[in-house]
Amino acid sequence: MAQVAIVWLRRNLRLQDNKPFAAALRHFDKVLPIFIFDTTILKQFPNPYDRRLSFLAHTLCLLHDTLKMLQGALSVFHGTPLEIIPKLVNHLKVEAIYADEDYEPANIERDRAIQKVLAPHCKLHLYCDHLLIKPGIILTQSNQPYKVYTPYMKAFRAYVVHQGVLAQNRLLIEYKYALEGRLFTSSLPDGNSIDLNLGVEAVLKQIGYIYKKDGLWDPKNACNRLDGFLINQIDHYKANRDLLDLNGTSRCGPYLRFGLISIRSCYRKAFALASNVGVTTWINELIWREFYANILYHFPNIIYEAFQEKYRNTIPWNSKQEDYDRFVCGQTGYPIVDAAIQQLLCEGWMHNRARMIVASFFSKNLLLDWSKGESFFAQHLMDYELASNVGGWQWSSACGVDAPPYFRVFNPYLQGKKFDPDGQYVKKYLPSLQKVPGHIIHTVDFHTLHIDYPKPMVDYRLSRIRAIETLKKIGP
Ligand SMILES: Cc1cc2nc3c(=O)[nH]c(=O)nc-3n(C[C@H](O)[C@H](O)[C@H](O)COP(=O)(O)OP(=O)(O)OC[C@H]3O[C@@H](n4cnc5c(N)ncnc54)[C@H](O)[C@@H]3O)c2cc1C
């Protein structure tokens, strides 16, 4: 039998510019691409209509179709990797599995357990493929993780240049390969396999979910989305990125999350553009993603507690269930917050400025525990990333890494006036306010003039004072 390796696709659902594929093909004649619907992870997705599962299944079917054209296939399984991988390795007698390295604590543990079970006959080779630079590489001069973004960003940029991370010859050698004639197909152990030939609806049904066609997030659009943004929008990114009613950001998040777009191609294409403030700002946002991934890697405890020690178990959070319920239904009485929640519920996505406004409102004005807000976002965001979501929520609630001072509380009226001046964003997601004059929506007068709309659940001014006083008592 030709020498075969398994390529286990996880967060890098693409066939080109894929490090594990490239590495496997350097060492083996043939590769068998697989994907596992991990039942441990699926437990975190209780909604049978979860659009992320539809997106995922659709993506897998598309990959399978492409592989079939190359005389191969994508083999998909349903179960735990710990049960499936050893069976597969035994059946095929393979010595190597290639996959993208995952840096979330639970997934690090999973991979360690698999390595252990496979040793010594088979090895799991892991490659950093959904971040540009592996966490833990960029450290301060005293070999400590950076805890402030700006020096990290500078060190990151310097590393990219000095190490030639994006140099063309390196990319060509390391990530260019042809799959034609290199794909392995064989009968696989039955039991847990999922037949992609049956189509996306049947695939989802086999794992207990229901397919929902998504007009907004289409796996086929991944590359166009990135290229369209880089051609038409990036130059104006700095000016437009905060305007809520404009489509001023890339909306690449979900495609990056599942790896349909390679993070290397984002950096490579952006760095290749003429440098201007839009390009620089966008690259810096990509670096925020790496920064938060590093923070989670070095400080995995931030999943369940504040990064800043003084805020651990010291904030007397508001435990009123009604307050949480009103927030997650978008009934806070603040149109900008309610519109943002509607955007999340309808689109599975929320504008970054809106994320900051609602997270500040949740954790400061309502004094609700940031971790509950984090979980709420986790249920709905198409681009949900543990590291960035925890990072964003802790930043907004003042208890995170490199967070603004505790007394900075976003004012929903001023934020609305500045970033949604005509009320277009609010009207789009709250059509009942269509007729309200734009200049009224983000004012205190709105509440008296529009009596049909829910009254504000807290007074902005008083709740701001309550938040500041509460946090001040904990320490400067
Ligand atoms: C409370 C809160 C929660 C958040 N949760 C997530 C999350 O679960 N997943 C997530 O990817 N981002 C999260 N962010 C960051 C940011 O809001 C989104 O990345 C951004 O809105 C995605 O839109 P875009 O793809 O158009 O991004 P663009 O503005 O086009 O940026 C390009 C890419 O850079 C990365 N990026 C941009 N801003 C940030 C940032 N502040 N932190 C980390 N990465 C960034 C993303 O991968 C993004 O797709 C959160 C921010 C806040 C304040």
Ligand as a Chemical Component Dictionary entry (heavy atoms), coordinates in Angstrom:
data_LIG
# 
_chem_comp.id                   LIG 
_chem_comp.type                 NON-POLYMER 
_chem_comp.pdbx_formal_charge   0 
_chem_comp.three_letter_code    LIG 
# 
loop_
_chem_comp_atom.comp_id 
_chem_comp_atom.atom_id 
_chem_comp_atom.alt_atom_id 
_chem_comp_atom.type_symbol 
_chem_comp_atom.charge 
_chem_comp_atom.model_Cartn_x 
_chem_comp_atom.model_Cartn_y 
_chem_comp_atom.model_Cartn_z 
_chem_comp_atom.pdbx_ordinal 
LIG C1  C1  C 0 -17.843 41.777 23.625 1  
LIG C2  C2  C 0 -17.095 41.365 22.377 2  
LIG C3  C3  C 0 -17.143 40.047 21.943 3  
LIG C4  C4  C 0 -16.436 39.649 20.796 4  
LIG N1  N1  N 0 -16.492 38.338 20.402 5  
LIG C5  C5  C 0 -15.781 37.927 19.324 6  
LIG C6  C6  C 0 -15.805 36.569 18.913 7  
LIG O1  O1  O 0 -16.436 35.704 19.524 8  
LIG N2  N2  N 0 -15.101 36.238 17.798 9  
LIG C7  C7  C 0 -14.367 37.163 17.089 10 
LIG O2  O2  O 0 -13.752 36.806 16.073 11 
LIG N3  N3  N 0 -14.311 38.441 17.480 12 
LIG C8  C8  C 0 -15.002 38.861 18.556 13 
LIG N4  N4  N 0 -14.971 40.175 18.922 14 
LIG C9  C9  C 0 -14.120 41.106 18.156 15 
LIG C10 C10 C 0 -14.814 41.825 16.978 16 
LIG O3  O3  O 0 -16.027 42.366 17.408 17 
LIG C11 C11 C 0 -15.079 40.910 15.779 18 
LIG O4  O4  O 0 -13.919 40.201 15.441 19 
LIG C12 C12 C 0 -15.499 41.732 14.562 20 
LIG O5  O5  O 0 -16.649 42.465 14.849 21 
LIG C13 C13 C 0 -15.769 40.805 13.410 22 
LIG O6  O6  O 0 -16.222 41.540 12.308 23 
LIG P1  P1  P 0 -15.417 41.526 10.951 24 
LIG O7  O7  O 0 -15.157 40.115 10.562 25 
LIG O8  O8  O 0 -16.125 42.398 9.991  26 
LIG O9  O9  O 0 -14.055 42.172 11.414 27 
LIG P2  P2  P 0 -12.995 43.200 10.774 28 
LIG O10 O10 O 0 -13.199 44.483 11.436 29 
LIG O11 O11 O 0 -13.026 43.179 9.300  30 
LIG O12 O12 O 0 -11.631 42.568 11.265 31 
LIG C14 C14 C 0 -11.032 41.447 10.600 32 
LIG C15 C15 C 0 -10.832 40.302 11.546 33 
LIG O13 O13 O 0 -9.948  40.691 12.601 34 
LIG C16 C16 C 0 -10.320 40.035 13.804 35 
LIG N5  N5  N 0 -10.721 41.054 14.789 36 
LIG C17 C17 C 0 -11.217 42.280 14.539 37 
LIG N6  N6  N 0 -11.406 42.951 15.687 38 
LIG C18 C18 C 0 -11.035 42.124 16.676 39 
LIG C19 C19 C 0 -10.991 42.232 18.096 40 
LIG N7  N7  N 0 -11.351 43.350 18.738 41 
LIG N8  N8  N 0 -10.592 41.171 18.807 42 
LIG C20 C20 C 0 -10.200 40.034 18.192 43 
LIG N9  N9  N 0 -10.207 39.873 16.856 44 
LIG C21 C21 C 0 -10.611 40.904 16.112 45 
LIG C22 C22 C 0 -11.505 39.142 13.471 46 
LIG O14 O14 O 0 -11.032 37.867 13.175 47 
LIG C23 C23 C 0 -12.086 39.831 12.250 48 
LIG O15 O15 O 0 -12.858 38.980 11.448 49 
LIG C24 C24 C 0 -15.670 40.598 20.074 50 
LIG C25 C25 C 0 -15.637 41.923 20.517 51 
LIG C26 C26 C 0 -16.345 42.306 21.653 52 
LIG C27 C27 C 0 -16.297 43.735 22.097 53 
# 
loop_
_chem_comp_bond.comp_id 
_chem_comp_bond.atom_id_1 
_chem_comp_bond.atom_id_2 
_chem_comp_bond.value_order 
_chem_comp_bond.pdbx_ordinal 
LIG C1  C2  SING 1  
LIG C2  C3  SING 2  
LIG C2  C26 DOUB 3  
LIG C3  C4  DOUB 4  
LIG C4  N1  SING 5  
LIG C4  C24 SING 6  
LIG N1  C5  DOUB 7  
LIG C5  C6  SING 8  
LIG C5  C8  SING 9  
LIG C6  O1  DOUB 10 
LIG C6  N2  SING 11 
LIG N2  C7  SING 12 
LIG C7  O2  DOUB 13 
LIG C7  N3  SING 14 
LIG N3  C8  DOUB 15 
LIG C8  N4  SING 16 
LIG N4  C9  SING 17 
LIG N4  C24 SING 18 
LIG C9  C10 SING 19 
LIG C10 O3  SING 20 
LIG C10 C11 SING 21 
LIG C11 O4  SING 22 
LIG C11 C12 SING 23 
LIG C12 O5  SING 24 
LIG C12 C13 SING 25 
LIG C13 O6  SING 26 
LIG O6  P1  SING 27 
LIG P1  O7  DOUB 28 
LIG P1  O8  SING 29 
LIG P1  O9  SING 30 
LIG O9  P2  SING 31 
LIG P2  O10 DOUB 32 
LIG P2  O11 SING 33 
LIG P2  O12 SING 34 
LIG O12 C14 SING 35 
LIG C14 C15 SING 36 
LIG C15 O13 SING 37 
LIG C15 C23 SING 38 
LIG O13 C16 SING 39 
LIG C16 N5  SING 40 
LIG C16 C22 SING 41 
LIG N5  C17 SING 42 
LIG N5  C21 SING 43 
LIG C17 N6  DOUB 44 
LIG N6  C18 SING 45 
LIG C18 C19 SING 46 
LIG C18 C21 DOUB 47 
LIG C19 N7  SING 48 
LIG C19 N8  DOUB 49 
LIG N8  C20 SING 50 
LIG C20 N9  DOUB 51 
LIG N9  C21 SING 52 
LIG C22 O14 SING 53 
LIG C22 C23 SING 54 
LIG C23 O15 SING 55 
LIG C24 C25 DOUB 56 
LIG C25 C26 SING 57 
LIG C26 C27 SING 58 
# 
